[in-house]
């Protein structure tokens, strides 16, 4: 639910000083897309924009931003919500995409929004969106997506941003393109005349123009200072000039702290003065918190009275339970109480910390403790809440707080040392852990010698040490030690109430995965997820779920993998609902989802999962994640036909692995195998076959059967699919496949089974053993059809087309066979340039039912049996519907179709629904199959 008051622009006040001289600077001329109003607090940014909007005939949407909006999904929900205050029909499809928790492809959302706005150019020729207080927005993704929006903003839409600092946007580029209006503090500063009118008309105070000029010179036109001074005089019920007092100001800080604030406080009753000063120690205010801290019972009433008096207090929720002071006002109050009574500040902060801890606001309590520099108390809080903070994804903040402690505090606390080790573990800084682990063991030894330890505490720390040691053993490929240590930990804590089971089962899952034992790995990871939720360890849950997604991918259970990922994300959203905290992204999870959608031939969705990982890569990540990201990136590039770029990614990963083997917990996937296949694609057959021969004769040792299978599948692929493969080499490839088949079936490696059957089909076709080839392709299609493995068939290009067209096995759905053929056609056009002319000739011959030898084509004859012209449909497809159908056939997603045809996504969806109805089908796959049968595509 969106907070509606965030969409309310400040009401027009006829008494405010109209800034007509600035209106021309903000009015969007032709080609202008963005107006920036940038100045420190108190310069009248919001007032100016509000005045201009109410003085023009533009249709506008308003969004007041705060720190909680620094979250990508929340920001765009509110941005679209602002537009929908104008017209509820705007960007409905974009909102539906945002509502999907698993959908993170924000450019798709922005594209839908832009298309929706462009359709309103006649209805709303002048449309303005205001982002007020944009300085709260620091999130890189929001800024990047905003750049995309502004770059493609329709000509009828203009954006206004008010902020205290310049946002991190490509302003130089936009200046060159003449996109910008810019207003800064120097422009906003009141002129002599505006200062005079402000005191005379707005504040109803007697002042002459000479006084106004002197005040303007001393305040440098800063309206906040003038307003504070005017309020102080108004509270005194004085209607006299204020020039003498104002003239004593010297600079902005002194202006606020030495005069204006003093004037305001002196005019208030003593109880209210005390309340203002003491409550300024709090970042946020509530009646209950203030009552507790200040030992009074009227705080809520005071806060409401302050709000009614407009005394620089801002409500933070619609129920008016939480408030904050205007930043300048609070800073001035806090500065004063620090000068007058620093001991009272300490007392208030201590009371606030107690209250915050009791109400589970741990972050704010720790920030207060750091300001107090009460290291003993900070130590206790970190010990009590450290595990929760770390597993909520705050290990970096936790590490920072631990490092703030004096060294002797850390040395005296084995628990804190253990927490620091876990912080480093979750930061993937494994190489820094061994010396800390040795120091911790020494500390425990000394403490045991001095006094008997607490049994439960000692068992927990000993188990944690063993668990960390098991992960370090994995990094050294010492699988036996890792397994022994992990299972010993599990035995130790089996009947104990210790929050270690999730991490322990995760370790067992890694071990089983590394062995290729996917069934046992799945069971262990399901246990890790179950215990992780019980122990409330989101980091373990998302890591275990991510690895489970990889396992389900290899087992061929793509749909179940997607469901598992969605379920995990829903749980994370339910327990990590603080938008101010960083969003968790799992390398395992996102990379697996990238591979899954690549297999489903949905490259756009695959790219949306890879994008945050690539950004993570640019910022720097740990070696294991770096290798996984580059491997999956190379796979995406491979499917896109960008083979040289894929090789660059692979070589970067290989180089890193050679230098960082000792800190990687798992055996990386088949980098060399993928590189050899890329080399073959760019014509480097000699190098690729040389690699295949070497690895056929002297295969490296793999602990993972999955990696071994990927290696030998690549060897067989190169032996069988190379253009000049002779029968002897093909037979050699078949021999390689025969050695792999049994293990794949026993260990349920269904993805690899599909690849094996495809390669066998190609081999037997080349050896002119047609019956065997047809049996193998039918089995490959059967295995692949359940969860729609598409890309595996695309990899071999045109080699499979005839076999698939002729496949009439009852175990293979016709719709899936047709979808595979369609993707082979697209693949052929994009990635098989040399073969493209041949493919086009083949389709020309097939369309007439004549094969290359002048006889009827068997595959096409089957299709022609169902061929009917468009006009024979009960209701023929329109020309636009035929265009949409053609773009679907070419593999375009809805948003791409919308872009190509200059339609909104909603309109494209309507056309697709019409196509489904006219063809009497329920999906794209069925529509394409029926359209192909009817010669409509």
PyMOL commands that set and color helices and strands:
alter all, ss='L'
color gray80, all
select helices_A, chain A and resi 4-7+20-26+45-55+67-69+72-84+92-99+106-118+134-136+140-151+171-176+185-188+192-202+209-219+223-235+243-246+252-267+270-279+287-294+299-308+327-340+342-358+362-372+375-404+407-411+414-426+430-450+455-475+479-493+501-515+518-534+538-554+558-575+587-599+603-619+623-639+643-663+671-681+685-697+705-721+727-746+750-766+770-785+791-794+797-806+814-831+833-847+858-864+870-872+879-889+894-901+905-919+924-933
alter helices_A, ss='H'
color red, helices_A
select strands_A, chain A and resi 34-38+59-64+127-132+157-163+180-183+285-286+313-315+322-325
alter strands_A, ss='S'
color yellow, strands_A
deselect
rebuild
show_as cartoon
